[in-house]
Amino acid sequence: MASGPGAGETRSVTEPSATAPSETTTDPRAEPEPHGGRRSWPPMSYWARVTLTVVAVLTVLAALWSVVNIVILVLMAAVLAIGLDPAVRALQRRGRSRGGAVVLIFVGVLAFVLLFAWLIVPPLVKQIGELANNIPRYIERLGHRDDPLGRYFRDTDLAERLKDFVAHLPSKITSSFGTVLGVAGRVTSAIFNLVTVAILTVYFMLSLPRMRRTASLAFPKGEPRELGEVVMDQSISRIGGYVAGNLVTSVICGVSALFTFMVLSLFGVGIPFAFPLAVWAGIADLIPAVGAYLGAFPAVVVAFFQSPLIGVLVLTYFVVYQQVENYVIVPRVMKNAVNLSPAAVIISTLVFGSLFGFAGALLALPAAATIKVVLLEVFLRDRVAEGDPIAQETLEKHDRAEAEAKADASARATARKRMLRRIQDRLRKPRG
């Protein structure tokens, strides 16, 4: 064995140096990248599948857009069927079959529509005719009034132009054969659409449970299917609550407008054509957010034609009623229905209304409520499962609001049953 200085030399030979590279380790930077230093791209078959998928999706969207009117009719029928489904299930609980319950509801709705038409259409046609005949007199009266509106009409010669337009309007309509055909075509199309929606609504009401089971098969078995069923059930609940609540608020709007016009007439400041104007106010109130203003506009115009005082009174009524509806009636009626913020209501109504017109405005809130359910159940709960605290807080607030709304609805239902039971007991009580 070597000693002294030689020992250090021997150790330097037998022990590997700390800085010497190992024979078994390789530098990853020294490995050449495949294909001449460039990353490998997916094969051409992958891009072909992507291209075919995109083309297929665009083709389906284009086909749907070409038949968008039919799609809207189908959606309207589905919304009506879902809205009437609680009544069908209530009749089923009383021992009737689903088919019998649907027939009973359909006959009841048809009888109500015929009775409504019998009570509404004759005076409506009569009063609209009187309104058209009296327009020249209203314009002349407006031109002789000594107020800012009358002076504006005289200064701009608007009264004479309106009278000339009204005087030549019948000849313009009858002289244009295309206009007559266009009006007849629109009326025929509207009748066809109504009949189509009625038939589809009956079909959807009959087969709604089966359609729900069939739709659940689109989801994989297990947790995805359970999630899909939850989303469908909550969406159906939202749509049904919206339809029922919207009908109730529209009836309240029409009845209150008619009552107000009758009260004004008792004090000698009533407006003509009160019945059709009140009916229009109730129908227009079906449109969310802007329906009340559309319904109020004809009544306010007719009232201002009568006098500034009547116009101010009618305008004041509609402004006050709109506030009462927004802050008292709608929160009570729609509390457990769509559960949307005012901003979501306005945005969805504007977007769907601009895309699909009147039908789009009617379907705006059900569509927005369904989208909200999907976002909550599919995306927000996944974020909660990932440990997102903001998502957890948002979901807890939503669940608390849902629980409170259900408790309030249950309490109101119990109160209604108690009141009906008391009325029945008083009617059954023998008179002594």
ZAGU-930045 format. One record per residue (C-alpha): residue number from 0; x, y, z. Coordinates in steps of 0.05 Angstrom, whole numbers. Layout:
<recs>
k=NUM; east=X; north=Y; up=Z
...
</recs>
This chain:
<recs>
k=0; east=0; north=0; up=0
k=1; east=24; north=69; up=-16
k=2; east=31; north=121; up=40
k=3; east=45; north=194; up=45
k=4; east=36; north=233; up=-17
k=5; east=25; north=171; up=-57
k=6; east=-37; north=153; up=-18
k=7; east=-71; north=216; up=-41
k=8; east=-55; north=200; up=-112
k=9; east=-82; north=129; up=-104
k=10; east=-147; north=156; up=-74
k=11; east=-155; north=205; up=-131
k=12; east=-150; north=146; up=-180
k=13; east=-196; north=97; up=-145
k=14; east=-252; north=146; up=-123
k=15; east=-295; north=181; up=-175
k=16; east=-289; north=256; up=-177
k=17; east=-347; north=299; up=-155
k=18; east=-343; north=339; up=-219
k=19; east=-332; north=281; up=-266
k=20; east=-393; north=261; up=-307
k=21; east=-423; north=193; up=-295
k=22; east=-422; north=142; up=-350
k=23; east=-494; north=119; up=-337
k=24; east=-526; north=189; up=-335
k=25; east=-542; north=227; up=-398
k=26; east=-557; north=300; up=-409
k=27; east=-628; north=308; up=-433
k=28; east=-608; north=370; up=-471
k=29; east=-559; north=328; up=-510
k=30; east=-614; north=282; up=-537
k=31; east=-635; north=301; up=-607
k=32; east=-708; north=318; up=-615
k=33; east=-746; north=275; up=-664
k=34; east=-760; north=297; up=-734
k=35; east=-700; north=342; up=-739
k=36; east=-712; north=383; up=-674
k=37; east=-787; north=398; up=-687
k=38; east=-845; north=375; up=-644
k=39; east=-888; north=320; up=-673
k=40; east=-958; north=342; up=-698
k=41; east=-1021; north=299; up=-696
k=42; east=-1030; north=255; up=-757
k=43; east=-1073; north=277; up=-815
k=44; east=-1129; north=231; up=-793
k=45; east=-1137; north=273; up=-730
k=46; east=-1145; north=337; up=-769
k=47; east=-1193; north=303; up=-817
k=48; east=-1237; north=282; up=-759
k=49; east=-1235; north=353; up=-730
k=50; east=-1253; north=383; up=-797
k=51; east=-1311; north=334; up=-807
k=52; east=-1337; north=349; up=-737
k=53; east=-1335; north=424; up=-747
k=54; east=-1370; north=417; up=-815
k=55; east=-1423; north=372; up=-785
k=56; east=-1437; north=420; up=-728
k=57; east=-1442; north=480; up=-775
k=58; east=-1488; north=441; up=-822
k=59; east=-1535; north=423; up=-764
k=60; east=-1535; north=496; up=-741
k=61; east=-1550; north=520; up=-811
k=62; east=-1607; north=470; up=-818
k=63; east=-1636; north=491; up=-751
k=64; east=-1632; north=564; up=-771
k=65; east=-1668; north=550; up=-836
k=66; east=-1727; north=521; up=-797
k=67; east=-1721; north=569; up=-737
k=68; east=-1795; north=586; up=-740
k=69; east=-1814; north=514; up=-731
k=70; east=-1764; north=506; up=-675
k=71; east=-1795; north=566; up=-639
k=72; east=-1864; north=536; up=-646
k=73; east=-1839; north=471; up=-617
k=74; east=-1806; north=507; up=-559
k=75; east=-1869; north=547; up=-545
k=76; east=-1911; north=484; up=-544
k=77; east=-1860; north=451; up=-497
k=78; east=-1861; north=510; up=-450
k=79; east=-1938; north=510; up=-448
k=80; east=-1939; north=435; up=-436
k=81; east=-1890; north=441; up=-379
k=82; east=-1930; north=499; up=-350
k=83; east=-1995; north=459; up=-352
k=84; east=-1962; north=395; up=-325
k=85; east=-1975; north=412; up=-251
k=86; east=-2049; north=416; up=-266
k=87; east=-2045; north=348; up=-302
k=88; east=-2010; north=316; up=-243
k=89; east=-2061; north=347; up=-195
k=90; east=-2117; north=313; up=-234
k=91; east=-2078; north=248; up=-235
k=92; east=-2073; north=249; up=-159
k=93; east=-2149; north=253; up=-158
k=94; east=-2154; north=186; up=-194
k=95; east=-2156; north=206; up=-268
k=96; east=-2111; north=177; up=-321
k=97; east=-2060; north=223; up=-354
k=98; east=-2099; north=221; up=-420
k=99; east=-2164; north=239; up=-386
k=100; east=-2131; north=295; up=-347
k=101; east=-2101; north=324; up=-411
k=102; east=-2168; north=320; up=-448
k=103; east=-2203; north=354; up=-389
k=104; east=-2152; north=410; up=-387
k=105; east=-2153; north=419; up=-463
k=106; east=-2230; north=422; up=-464
k=107; east=-2229; north=472; up=-406
k=108; east=-2177; north=517; up=-440
k=109; east=-2215; north=513; up=-506
k=110; east=-2281; north=531; up=-472
k=111; east=-2247; north=589; up=-437
k=112; east=-2218; north=615; up=-503
k=113; east=-2285; north=609; up=-538
k=114; east=-2321; north=644; up=-482
k=115; east=-2267; north=698; up=-479
k=116; east=-2272; north=708; up=-554
k=117; east=-2348; north=711; up=-551
k=118; east=-2345; north=764; up=-497
k=119; east=-2286; north=802; up=-526
k=120; east=-2288; north=800; up=-602
k=121; east=-2356; north=833; up=-616
k=122; east=-2345; north=894; up=-571
k=123; east=-2272; north=895; up=-591
k=124; east=-2288; north=898; up=-665
k=125; east=-2343; north=949; up=-653
k=126; east=-2299; north=995; up=-611
k=127; east=-2240; north=989; up=-657
k=128; east=-2285; north=1010; up=-715
k=129; east=-2311; north=1069; up=-675
k=130; east=-2239; north=1088; up=-658
k=131; east=-2220; north=1087; up=-731
k=132; east=-2281; north=1128; up=-750
k=133; east=-2268; north=1179; up=-695
k=134; east=-2194; north=1189; up=-710
k=135; east=-2207; north=1249; up=-756
k=136; east=-2251; north=1282; up=-702
k=137; east=-2197; north=1270; up=-650
k=138; east=-2145; north=1301; up=-695
k=139; east=-2188; north=1361; up=-709
k=140; east=-2202; north=1370; up=-635
k=141; east=-2128; north=1364; up=-621
k=142; east=-2112; north=1418; up=-671
k=143; east=-2160; north=1468; up=-638
k=144; east=-2136; north=1457; up=-567
k=145; east=-2101; north=1515; up=-532
k=146; east=-2045; north=1478; up=-498
k=147; east=-1972; north=1461; up=-516
k=148; east=-1993; north=1397; up=-552
k=149; east=-2046; north=1432; up=-593
k=150; east=-1999; north=1489; up=-610
k=151; east=-1946; north=1440; up=-632
k=152; east=-1996; north=1405; up=-678
k=153; east=-2016; north=1472; up=-709
k=154; east=-1944; north=1498; up=-716
k=155; east=-1919; north=1434; up=-750
k=156; east=-1983; north=1424; up=-792
k=157; east=-1984; north=1354; up=-764
k=158; east=-2060; north=1353; up=-756
k=159; east=-2073; north=1366; up=-830
k=160; east=-2023; north=1313; up=-851
k=161; east=-2054; north=1262; up=-804
k=162; east=-2124; north=1277; up=-830
k=163; east=-2100; north=1270; up=-901
k=164; east=-2066; north=1204; up=-885
k=165; east=-2128; north=1176; up=-851
k=166; east=-2174; north=1200; up=-907
k=167; east=-2133; north=1165; up=-961
k=168; east=-2115; north=1103; up=-920
k=169; east=-2174; north=1059; up=-943
k=170; east=-2161; north=1074; up=-1016
k=171; east=-2087; north=1059; up=-1008
k=172; east=-2103; north=992; up=-975
k=173; east=-2155; north=970; up=-1025
k=174; east=-2114; north=993; up=-1085
k=175; east=-2055; north=950; up=-1065
k=176; east=-2071; north=877; up=-1082
k=177; east=-2004; north=856; up=-1053
k=178; east=-2021; north=889; up=-986
k=179; east=-2087; north=852; up=-982
k=180; east=-2053; north=786; up=-999
k=181; east=-1998; north=800; up=-948
k=182; east=-2048; north=814; up=-893
k=183; east=-2088; north=752; up=-910
k=184; east=-2025; north=710; up=-912
k=185; east=-2003; north=736; up=-844
k=186; east=-2072; north=721; up=-814
k=187; east=-2071; north=651; up=-844
k=188; east=-2000; north=639; up=-819
k=189; east=-2019; north=662; up=-749
k=190; east=-2079; north=615; up=-747
k=191; east=-2035; north=557; up=-772
k=192; east=-1983; north=572; up=-719
k=193; east=-2036; north=574; up=-664
k=194; east=-2065; north=507; up=-686
k=195; east=-1995; north=477; up=-691
k=196; east=-1976; north=500; up=-621
k=197; east=-2042; north=473; up=-593
k=198; east=-2032; north=404; up=-624
k=199; east=-1959; north=400; up=-603
k=200; east=-1978; north=423; up=-532
k=201; east=-2028; north=366; up=-525
k=202; east=-1978; north=316; up=-551
k=203; east=-1923; north=340; up=-504
k=204; east=-1971; north=339; up=-445
k=205; east=-1989; north=267; up=-459
k=206; east=-1918; north=243; up=-468
k=207; east=-1879; north=288; up=-420
k=208; east=-1859; north=233; up=-371
k=209; east=-1837; north=187; up=-427
k=210; east=-1799; north=244; up=-460
k=211; east=-1763; north=257; up=-394
k=212; east=-1742; north=184; up=-388
k=213; east=-1719; north=183; up=-461
k=214; east=-1679; north=247; up=-451
k=215; east=-1644; north=217; up=-390
k=216; east=-1618; north=160; up=-434
k=217; east=-1575; north=211; up=-470
k=218; east=-1530; north=214; up=-408
k=219; east=-1482; north=158; up=-389
k=220; east=-1506; north=112; up=-334
k=221; east=-1486; north=131; up=-264
k=222; east=-1469; north=199; up=-237
k=223; east=-1475; north=236; up=-305
k=224; east=-1546; north=209; up=-314
k=225; east=-1565; north=229; up=-243
k=226; east=-1538; north=299; up=-256
k=227; east=-1576; north=303; up=-321
k=228; east=-1641; north=284; up=-287
k=229; east=-1630; north=337; up=-233
k=230; east=-1618; north=390; up=-287
k=231; east=-1681; north=369; up=-325
k=232; east=-1724; north=368; up=-263
k=233; east=-1702; north=436; up=-240
k=234; east=-1709; north=465; up=-310
k=235; east=-1780; north=437; up=-316
k=236; east=-1797; north=466; up=-248
k=237; east=-1770; north=535; up=-268
k=238; east=-1808; north=535; up=-334
k=239; east=-1873; north=512; up=-302
k=240; east=-1869; north=564; up=-248
k=241; east=-1854; north=618; up=-299
k=242; east=-1914; north=601; up=-343
k=243; east=-1963; north=599; up=-285
k=244; east=-1935; north=663; up=-254
k=245; east=-1935; north=700; up=-320
k=246; east=-2008; north=682; up=-334
k=247; east=-2028; north=705; up=-264
k=248; east=-1992; north=772; up=-270
k=249; east=-2022; north=785; up=-339
k=250; east=-2092; north=771; up=-314
k=251; east=-2080; north=819; up=-256
k=252; east=-2055; north=872; up=-303
k=253; east=-2114; north=868; up=-350
k=254; east=-2167; north=865; up=-295
k=255; east=-2136; north=923; up=-256
k=256; east=-2131; north=966; up=-319
k=257; east=-2205; north=953; up=-335
k=258; east=-2225; north=968; up=-263
k=259; east=-2186; north=1034; up=-264
k=260; east=-2218; north=1055; up=-330
k=261; east=-2287; north=1040; up=-302
k=262; east=-2273; north=1080; up=-238
k=263; east=-2249; north=1139; up=-281
k=264; east=-2313; north=1135; up=-322
k=265; east=-2354; north=1139; up=-258
k=266; east=-2322; north=1207; up=-243
k=267; east=-2335; north=1232; up=-314
k=268; east=-2262; north=1227; up=-337
k=269; east=-2263; north=1158; up=-369
k=270; east=-2233; north=1140; up=-436
k=271; east=-2268; north=1106; up=-495
k=272; east=-2250; north=1036; up=-517
k=273; east=-2233; north=1017; up=-446
k=274; east=-2246; north=943; up=-457
k=275; east=-2199; north=930; up=-516
k=276; east=-2146; north=975; up=-485
k=277; east=-2148; north=936; up=-420
k=278; east=-2145; north=870; up=-458
k=279; east=-2085; north=894; up=-497
k=280; east=-2051; north=915; up=-432
k=281; east=-2060; north=845; up=-403
k=282; east=-2035; north=810; up=-467
k=283; east=-1974; north=855; up=-474
k=284; east=-1957; north=843; up=-400
k=285; east=-1939; north=771; up=-421
k=286; east=-1874; north=800; up=-449
k=287; east=-1823; north=808; up=-393
k=288; east=-1793; north=875; up=-374
k=289; east=-1821; north=917; up=-432
k=290; east=-1892; north=888; up=-438
k=291; east=-1923; north=936; up=-389
k=292; east=-1898; north=996; up=-428
k=293; east=-1924; north=967; up=-494
k=294; east=-1991; north=954; up=-462
k=295; east=-1996; north=1024; up=-433
k=296; east=-1977; north=1062; up=-496
k=297; east=-2045; north=1057; up=-534
k=298; east=-2085; north=1074; up=-472
k=299; east=-2042; north=1135; up=-456
k=300; east=-2047; north=1160; up=-528
k=301; east=-2123; north=1153; up=-529
k=302; east=-2127; north=1187; up=-461
k=303; east=-2086; north=1247; up=-484
k=304; east=-2131; north=1253; up=-546
k=305; east=-2188; north=1262; up=-497
k=306; east=-2155; north=1315; up=-453
k=307; east=-2088; north=1328; up=-418
k=308; east=-2120; north=1314; up=-351
k=309; east=-2144; north=1245; up=-371
k=310; east=-2078; north=1231; up=-404
k=311; east=-2039; north=1249; up=-341
k=312; east=-2086; north=1207; up=-298
k=313; east=-2079; north=1145; up=-343
k=314; east=-2004; north=1154; up=-348
k=315; east=-1998; north=1161; up=-273
k=316; east=-2039; north=1098; up=-263
k=317; east=-1994; north=1056; up=-308
k=318; east=-1930; north=1084; up=-276
k=319; east=-1956; north=1068; up=-207
k=320; east=-1982; north=999; up=-228
k=321; east=-1915; north=983; up=-259
k=322; east=-1880; north=997; up=-193
k=323; east=-1931; north=955; up=-155
k=324; east=-1923; north=898; up=-204
k=325; east=-1848; north=900; up=-202
k=326; east=-1840; north=904; up=-127
k=327; east=-1903; north=871; up=-99
k=328; east=-1939; north=826; up=-148
k=329; east=-1881; north=795; up=-187
k=330; east=-1838; north=779; up=-125
k=331; east=-1896; north=743; up=-93
k=332; east=-1921; north=706; up=-155
k=333; east=-1853; north=690; up=-186
k=334; east=-1813; north=679; up=-122
k=335; east=-1801; north=605; up=-135
k=336; east=-1803; north=608; up=-210
k=337; east=-1743; north=633; up=-250
k=338; east=-1700; north=662; up=-194
k=339; east=-1663; north=711; up=-240
k=340; east=-1633; north=779; up=-226
k=341; east=-1664; north=841; up=-259
k=342; east=-1602; north=849; up=-303
k=343; east=-1609; north=777; up=-328
k=344; east=-1683; north=788; up=-342
k=345; east=-1671; north=851; up=-383
k=346; east=-1611; north=823; up=-422
k=347; east=-1645; north=757; up=-439
k=348; east=-1708; north=792; up=-461
k=349; east=-1671; north=841; up=-506
k=350; east=-1627; north=786; up=-537
k=351; east=-1682; north=735; up=-550
k=352; east=-1731; north=788; up=-570
k=353; east=-1684; north=818; up=-622
k=354; east=-1667; north=749; up=-649
k=355; east=-1736; north=717; up=-652
k=356; east=-1787; north=773; up=-642
k=357; east=-1848; north=767; up=-599
k=358; east=-1840; north=691; up=-589
k=359; east=-1767; north=701; up=-570
k=360; east=-1787; north=752; up=-517
k=361; east=-1837; north=702; up=-488
k=362; east=-1785; north=647; up=-486
k=363; east=-1729; north=691; up=-459
k=364; east=-1739; north=678; up=-385
k=365; east=-1750; north=602; up=-390
k=366; east=-1687; north=597; up=-432
k=367; east=-1647; north=641; up=-384
k=368; east=-1672; north=601; up=-324
k=369; east=-1653; north=535; up=-358
k=370; east=-1583; north=562; up=-374
k=371; east=-1575; north=584; up=-301
k=372; east=-1594; north=514; up=-277
k=373; east=-1543; north=482; up=-323
k=374; east=-1488; north=530; up=-301
k=375; east=-1503; north=518; up=-227
k=376; east=-1508; north=443; up=-230
k=377; east=-1455; north=427; up=-281
k=378; east=-1401; north=480; up=-272
k=379; east=-1410; north=512; up=-204
k=380; east=-1414; north=446; up=-165
k=381; east=-1351; north=423; up=-201
k=382; east=-1315; north=485; up=-177
k=383; east=-1339; north=471; up=-107
k=384; east=-1313; north=400; up=-111
k=385; east=-1245; north=429; up=-132
k=386; east=-1244; north=471; up=-69
k=387; east=-1261; north=540; up=-97
k=388; east=-1284; north=582; up=-36
k=389; east=-1320; north=635; up=-79
k=390; east=-1360; north=580; up=-115
k=391; east=-1375; north=549; up=-47
k=392; east=-1403; north=615; up=-20
k=393; east=-1444; north=627; up=-83
k=394; east=-1473; north=557; up=-82
k=395; east=-1491; north=563; up=-8
k=396; east=-1528; north=628; up=-20
k=397; east=-1566; north=597; up=-78
k=398; east=-1585; north=535; up=-37
k=399; east=-1609; north=579; up=21
k=400; east=-1652; north=620; up=-26
k=401; east=-1681; north=557; up=-56
k=402; east=-1697; north=528; up=12
k=403; east=-1730; north=593; up=34
k=404; east=-1771; north=597; up=-30
k=405; east=-1795; north=525; up=-22
k=406; east=-1813; north=537; up=50
k=407; east=-1853; north=599; up=32
k=408; east=-1888; north=562; up=-25
k=409; east=-1906; north=505; up=22
k=410; east=-1932; north=554; up=74
k=411; east=-1975; north=589; up=22
k=412; east=-2002; north=523; up=-3
k=413; east=-2020; north=502; up=68
k=414; east=-2055; north=568; up=80
k=415; east=-2095; north=561; up=16
k=416; east=-2116; north=490; up=34
k=417; east=-2137; north=514; up=104
k=418; east=-2178; north=570; up=74
k=419; east=-2212; north=524; up=24
k=420; east=-2227; north=474; up=80
k=421; east=-2260; north=529; up=121
k=422; east=-2302; north=551; up=62
k=423; east=-2324; north=480; up=50
k=424; east=-2342; north=470; up=123
k=425; east=-2384; north=533; up=123
k=426; east=-2420; north=512; up=60
k=427; east=-2434; north=443; up=88
k=428; east=-2458; north=470; up=155
k=429; east=-2533; north=464; up=158
k=430; east=-2572; north=528; up=167
k=431; east=-2610; north=531; up=233
</recs>
